[in-house]
C-alpha cells in the first residue's frame, strides 16, 4: 500500500519504519524541518532500540522517504496515519489543535478516495469531528478510522512488529478489511485484530492507560502504608502477583508514573467523564496520589538531613521517565531535580541516554556526568530515579569510597535493603521494611 505518516515522532517513525519493512511505500511527513533533515541524513532524533537499522534499511531500499510537504504526502498515499501530538490543555482535556489542523489540510489536498487513520490518542468523538471536516469537503470519499497505538517507548519497535492486539475503530467493512490487510504481517502468531466502532476504539486507549496508571498507583499508595505498618511492599507484590487475576506486571512500587502518555491520558479521561456527567472519581484519586508520589523521596531526603538541604550535593541516577528511552516528558526526575535546585542543592546527574534532553531544560544548573560513578564524587546522597539495568549491580564499596556520606534513596526498589546496609549505606526505598 501507499502510506503517509503525518507526525514523525516516537509513534510516527516507528510505525512508518514497520510499515515500510513489510513492503509498503511510506512517506514520513513532519513540520519540523530539522527533524526531517536529520532523518534524510540518517540521523534518528530519538533513542529507540533497533530502530535505526530498520529505518536505514528501508530508506536504502527506497520504501521509506521523508518530507515536510503535506500536499505531497496526501496526494501520494491511499492510507494516511495521523501520529500527531495531543498534549494536555490547561483544563486537562486533550488538545486537538494539531489533529484538526492537519485534517483540514488533508481535506484541501485530496485527489482520490482515502483512508485517514488517527493513531494519536484522541477523546471519544474526535473521529466523528474529523469525518465532518472531510464530509464538508465533499469531493472524495474519506473513511476515518480510530486505530489507537499501544507501543511502549523503549520497546516500541518490538511492540509494533509484534503487537498484543490491534484495535480498529470503523463501521465500514471495506475499510476494516484494508486495515486488516495492512496489519496482517504483524499478527501472524495469532494476536487479535479487534474491529469495533470508532467511539469504543477511542475509549479503549484511555481505558488501557488509565487502568495501568491505577494499578501502579495502587501499589505506590500501598507501599506508603507498608512504611507506616512495618510491612514490605516487595513481599506483597510477590504475594498478590502470583494470582493470575492480578498478574505480575505493573506491580512495582516506585516514585510515580510519568512520560508523555499516562499523566495526560488520565487527565483527559477525567475531563471526558466530567463533561459527560459521570466523573470517574477513581481517576481523580490516581492523579492526585501520583503527583504526591513523585515527591516522597524528597520528603525522606529532607528528613534524613534534618531539613538542611542547602549546600548539600546529591547524585541522581536516571532522568528518563523509564529505562530504555530518552523521553523526559513528565518524568518524576524533573520534579526531583527542580525541587533540589530550589532548595540550593548541588545536583550531579547521570542518565545513559536522556541527558541531552535534560540539558536543554536545566543547562548549567545541573552537573551532567559522563558516568554514574562520576555523579557520586563527593555526594552526600544518591537518588536512584530510573531503573536502568546498569544501575542494578554497582560496586558498592567503590561508591562508598567516593561519596561524602553513604546514603541511598532507591526510588525504584532495585536494591536489596539488607545488602546495601551490609555495604555500609543508609538505605531508603519505597515501602520497604526497615529493620
Ligand atoms: P511526538 O511529540 O514524539 O511526535 C509528534 C510529531 O508530530 C512531532 O515530530 C511534531 O513535529 C509533529 N507535528 C506536530 N504538528 C504537526 C503538523 N501540523 N504536521 C506534521 N507534523 C506535525 O508524539 P508521540 O509521542 O509520537 O505521540 C503521538 C500521539 O501518539 C499522541 O497522541 C500520543 O498520545 C500517542 N501515543 C504515544 C505513545 C508514546 O509512547 N509516545 C504511545 C501510544 C500513543
Boltz pocket constraint, residues with backbone or C-beta under 6 A from the ligand:
constraints:
  - pocket:
      binder: B
      contacts: [[A, 6], [A, 7], [A, 8], [A, 9], [A, 10], [A, 11], [A, 12], [A, 29], [A, 30], [A, 31], [A, 32], [A, 35], [A, 83], [A, 84], [A, 85], [A, 86], [A, 98], [A, 101], [A, 102], [A, 119], [A, 120], [A, 121], [A, 122], [A, 149], [A, 150], [A, 151], [A, 152], [A, 153], [A, 260], [A, 261]]
      max_distance: 6.0
